[in-house]
Amino acid sequence: MRGFGQLEAEIMDRLWSWARPATVREIVDDLNLVRPVAYTTVNTVADILFRKGFLCRTKEGRAWVYAPVRSREAYTAEVMREVLGEAPDARAALALFVGGMDPQQAAALREVLDGPGAGGAR
């Protein structure tokens, strides 16, 4: 599940930041403000993201309207769990990860660990 390809990431980033469903045409028009990309290419990649389970879609007229299946935060948490699960020494990997946090990230982690539901909530 881990990483997205470049265009996959750009599509997901737009859909997450817009926080609303969008057509391929909307995505293409926005991407073309930064770099040229063909409608058919974006349509193919959106379909791939749908088949991989990252996007859901509904038909509006003749166009598909796409939306993320999960939030950016939920996706990030899933990737973090997956990577940590692959570490031969999860405790050491977690210690290195936490040790590399900036003060704001460490404070946010403390709040999460000390907050309601702490102690095993997933």
Backbone as numpy.savetxt, mean C-alpha at the origin, in Angstrom:
# Nx Ny Nz CAx CAy CAz Cx Cy Cz
3.89 -11.09 -1.57 3.07 -9.90 -1.57 3.93 -8.66 -1.57
5.11 -8.75 -1.15 5.94 -7.62 -0.75 5.82 -6.37 -1.60
6.74 -6.11 -2.46 6.82 -4.82 -3.12 5.99 -4.73 -4.38
5.75 -3.51 -4.77 5.08 -3.24 -6.03 6.14 -2.87 -7.07
5.84 -3.10 -8.33 6.64 -2.55 -9.40 6.42 -1.04 -9.42
7.21 -0.33 -10.23 7.14 1.13 -10.23 5.74 1.64 -10.59
5.16 1.16 -11.67 3.84 1.65 -12.08 2.77 1.18 -11.10
2.89 -0.03 -10.59 1.94 -0.49 -9.57 1.96 0.45 -8.37
3.16 0.81 -7.92 3.30 1.70 -6.77 2.69 3.07 -7.06
2.91 3.58 -8.27 2.36 4.89 -8.62 0.83 4.87 -8.65
0.27 3.79 -9.16 -1.19 3.66 -9.19 -1.74 3.57 -7.77
-1.14 2.69 -6.95 -1.60 2.53 -5.57 -1.47 3.85 -4.80
-0.35 4.54 -4.98 -0.13 5.80 -4.28 -1.23 6.80 -4.61
-1.59 6.91 -5.87 -2.66 7.84 -6.25 -3.99 7.44 -5.62
-4.33 6.18 -5.71 -5.62 5.75 -5.16 -5.66 5.93 -3.65
-4.56 5.63 -2.97 -4.52 5.84 -1.52 -4.61 7.33 -1.18
-3.90 8.16 -1.89 -3.91 9.59 -1.56 -5.23 10.25 -1.93
-5.87 9.79 -2.99 -7.17 10.36 -3.37 -8.28 9.92 -2.43
-8.13 8.76 -1.82 -9.12 8.21 -0.87 -10.51 8.14 -1.49
-10.54 7.78 -2.76 -11.82 7.57 -3.46 -11.54 6.67 -4.66
-12.55 5.98 -5.14 -12.36 5.17 -6.34 -12.06 6.06 -7.55
-11.37 5.50 -8.53 -11.02 6.26 -9.73 -11.00 5.35 -10.96
-11.24 5.96 -12.09 -11.15 5.23 -13.36 -9.71 5.21 -13.84
-9.44 4.32 -14.76 -8.12 4.26 -15.37 -7.82 5.59 -16.05
-8.81 6.19 -16.69 -8.61 7.48 -17.37 -8.12 8.54 -16.38
-8.71 8.59 -15.19 -8.27 9.57 -14.18 -6.82 9.31 -13.77
-6.49 8.05 -13.59 -5.13 7.69 -13.19 -4.14 8.06 -14.30
-4.49 7.72 -15.54 -3.61 8.02 -16.68 -3.41 9.53 -16.80
-4.49 10.29 -16.71 -4.38 11.75 -16.83 -3.45 12.32 -15.76
-3.54 11.80 -14.53 -2.68 12.29 -13.46 -1.22 11.86 -13.67
-1.02 10.62 -14.08 0.34 10.14 -14.34 0.98 10.93 -15.48
0.20 11.29 -16.49 0.74 12.01 -17.64 1.18 13.43 -17.29
0.79 13.93 -16.12 1.30 15.22 -15.67 2.77 15.11 -15.27
3.21 13.89 -14.95 4.57 13.64 -14.49 5.43 13.00 -15.58
4.83 12.02 -16.27 5.56 11.30 -17.32 4.55 10.66 -18.26
4.93 10.44 -19.50 3.99 9.82 -20.44 3.77 8.34 -20.13
2.53 7.95 -20.17 2.18 6.54 -19.98 0.91 6.28 -20.78
0.84 5.13 -21.40 -0.30 4.78 -22.25 -1.48 4.29 -21.41
-2.67 4.60 -21.88 -3.89 4.14 -21.23 -3.89 2.62 -21.11
-3.51 1.94 -22.19 -3.55 0.47 -22.17 -2.59 -0.11 -21.14
-1.46 0.55 -20.94 -0.49 0.08 -19.95 -1.07 0.20 -18.54
-1.65 1.34 -18.23 -2.25 1.54 -16.90 -3.43 0.59 -16.72
-4.22 0.39 -17.76 -5.36 -0.52 -17.68 -4.89 -1.94 -17.37
-3.82 -2.37 -18.02 -3.27 -3.71 -17.78 -2.75 -3.84 -16.35
-2.01 -2.84 -15.88 -1.44 -2.90 -14.54 -2.55 -2.83 -13.48
-3.57 -2.02 -13.70 -4.70 -1.98 -12.76 -5.39 -3.34 -12.69
-5.54 -4.00 -13.83 -6.14 -5.33 -13.86 -5.26 -6.33 -13.11
-3.96 -6.22 -13.26 -3.04 -7.09 -12.53 -3.17 -6.87 -11.02
-3.24 -5.59 -10.60 -3.42 -5.29 -9.17 -4.76 -5.83 -8.66
-5.78 -5.79 -9.50 -7.07 -6.38 -9.14 -6.94 -7.89 -8.96
-6.29 -8.56 -9.93 -6.13 -10.02 -9.85 -5.25 -10.45 -8.68
-4.30 -9.59 -8.29 -3.45 -9.88 -7.13 -4.17 -9.62 -5.81
-5.34 -8.99 -5.86 -6.12 -8.73 -4.64 -5.84 -7.40 -3.98
-5.12 -6.49 -4.65 -4.84 -5.19 -4.06 -5.92 -4.15 -4.37
-6.63 -4.35 -5.48 -7.70 -3.43 -5.87 -9.00 -4.19 -6.02
-10.11 -3.49 -5.75 -11.42 -4.00 -6.12 -11.91 -3.10 -7.26
-12.91 -3.56 -7.98 -13.40 -2.74 -9.09 -14.89 -2.95 -9.29
-15.51 -1.90 -9.78 -16.92 -1.96 -10.16 -17.06 -1.33 -11.54
-18.07 -1.73 -12.24 -18.28 -1.21 -13.59 -19.20 0.00 -13.51
-18.79 1.10 -14.12 -19.61 2.29 -14.26 -19.68 2.63 -15.73
-20.82 2.32 -16.33 -20.92 2.47 -17.78 -20.00 1.46 -18.43
-19.08 1.95 -19.25 -18.14 1.06 -19.93 -16.80 0.99 -19.22
-16.61 1.76 -18.16 -15.31 1.85 -17.50 -15.31 1.13 -16.16
-14.15 0.56 -15.82 -13.94 0.02 -14.49 -13.53 1.16 -13.57
-14.04 1.11 -12.35 -13.64 2.07 -11.32 -12.93 1.27 -10.24
-11.69 1.67 -9.94 -10.84 0.91 -9.02 -10.70 1.61 -7.67
-10.56 0.79 -6.63 -10.30 1.30 -5.28 -9.41 0.29 -4.56
-8.55 0.76 -3.66 -7.71 -0.17 -2.89 -8.57 -1.06 -1.99
-8.15 -2.29 -1.84 -8.83 -3.23 -0.96 -8.53 -2.91 0.50
-7.30 -2.46 0.76 -6.92 -2.10 2.14 -6.20 -0.76 2.11
-6.13 -0.14 3.26 -5.47 1.17 3.38 -3.97 1.02 3.20
-3.30 2.14 2.96 -1.84 2.15 2.86 -1.23 1.63 4.16
-1.81 2.03 5.30 -1.30 1.60 6.60 -1.45 0.10 6.79
-2.59 -0.45 6.38 -2.80 -1.89 6.50 -1.84 -2.66 5.60
-1.60 -2.15 4.40 -0.64 -2.77 3.49 0.76 -2.74 4.10
1.15 -1.57 4.63 2.48 -1.43 5.24 2.64 -2.40 6.40
1.63 -2.51 7.24 1.69 -3.43 8.38 1.83 -4.87 7.90
1.11 -5.24 6.84 1.20 -6.59 6.30 2.60 -6.88 5.78
3.20 -5.92 5.08 4.57 -6.10 4.57 5.55 -6.24 5.73
5.38 -5.42 6.76 6.27 -5.50 7.92 6.15 -6.87 8.59
4.93 -7.38 8.75 4.74 -8.71 9.35 5.38 -9.79 8.49
5.21 -9.67 7.19 5.77 -10.66 6.27 7.30 -10.68 6.35
7.90 -9.51 6.30 9.36 -9.42 6.35 9.88 -9.92 7.69
9.25 -9.52 8.77 9.68 -9.96 10.10 9.54 -11.47 10.24
8.50 -12.02 9.65 8.28 -13.47 9.70 9.34 -14.26 8.94
10.00 -13.62 7.99 11.04 -14.29 7.20 12.42 -14.22 7.86
12.57 -13.39 8.88 13.87 -13.22 9.53 14.20 -14.46 10.37
15.40 -14.99 10.21 15.79 -16.14 11.03 15.78 -15.80 12.52
16.13 -14.56 12.86 16.10 -14.11 14.25 15.22 -12.87 14.32
13.92 -13.09 14.47 12.95 -11.99 14.45 13.23 -10.97 15.56
13.67 -11.45 16.71 13.95 -10.54 17.83 15.08 -9.57 17.47
16.15 -10.10 16.86 17.28 -9.25 16.46 16.86 -8.26 15.36
16.09 -8.75 14.39 15.62 -7.87 13.32 14.74 -6.76 13.88
13.86 -7.11 14.81 12.98 -6.11 15.43 13.79 -5.10 16.24
14.80 -5.58 16.97 15.65 -4.67 17.75 16.39 -3.70 16.84
16.90 -4.18 15.72 17.59 -3.30 14.77 16.62 -2.31 14.14
15.41 -2.77 13.84 14.40 -1.89 13.25 14.03 -0.78 14.23
13.73 -1.16 15.45 13.34 -0.17 16.47 14.51 0.75 16.78
15.72 0.21 16.82 16.90 1.02 17.09 17.16 2.07 16.02
16.69 1.84 14.84 16.87 2.79 13.74 15.77 3.82 13.61
14.79 3.77 14.51 13.68 4.73 14.44 14.13 6.12 14.88
13.51 7.13 14.25 13.76 8.50 14.72 12.90 8.72 15.97
13.13 9.79 16.71 12.40 10.01 17.97 10.88 10.04 17.82
10.39 10.59 16.72 8.93 10.64 16.52 8.36 9.24 16.29
9.06 8.43 15.51 8.61 7.06 15.29 8.65 6.25 16.59
9.70 6.43 17.38 9.81 5.72 18.65 8.68 6.13 19.60
8.37 7.41 19.62 7.27 7.90 20.47 5.94 7.31 20.01
5.74 7.24 18.70 4.50 6.66 18.18 4.40 5.18 18.55
5.52 4.46 18.47 5.53 3.06 18.86 5.20 2.90 20.33
5.79 3.77 21.17 5.49 3.72 22.61 4.00 3.93 22.87
3.41 4.91 22.18 1.98 5.17 22.34 1.14 3.95 21.95
1.51 3.32 20.86 0.77 2.13 20.41 0.90 1.00 21.43
2.13 0.78 21.91 2.37 -0.31 22.86 1.71 -0.06 24.20
1.61 1.20 24.62 1.02 1.54 25.92 -0.48 1.82 25.84
-1.01 1.92 24.61 -2.41 2.32 24.44 -3.39 1.19 24.69
-4.68 1.50 24.51 -5.73 0.50 24.70 -5.51 -0.68 23.75
-5.74 -1.85 24.23 -5.58 -3.05 23.42 -4.14 -3.52 23.33
-3.23 -2.85 24.03 -1.83 -3.28 24.00 -1.71 -4.67 24.62
-0.73 -5.38 24.16 -0.53 -6.71 24.74 -1.08 -7.81 23.87
-0.93 -7.64 22.54 -1.31 -8.75 21.67 -2.39 -8.42 20.69
-2.92 -7.20 20.70 -3.95 -6.88 19.71 -3.32 -6.86 18.33
-4.01 -7.38 17.34 -3.50 -7.38 15.97 -4.44 -6.69 15.08
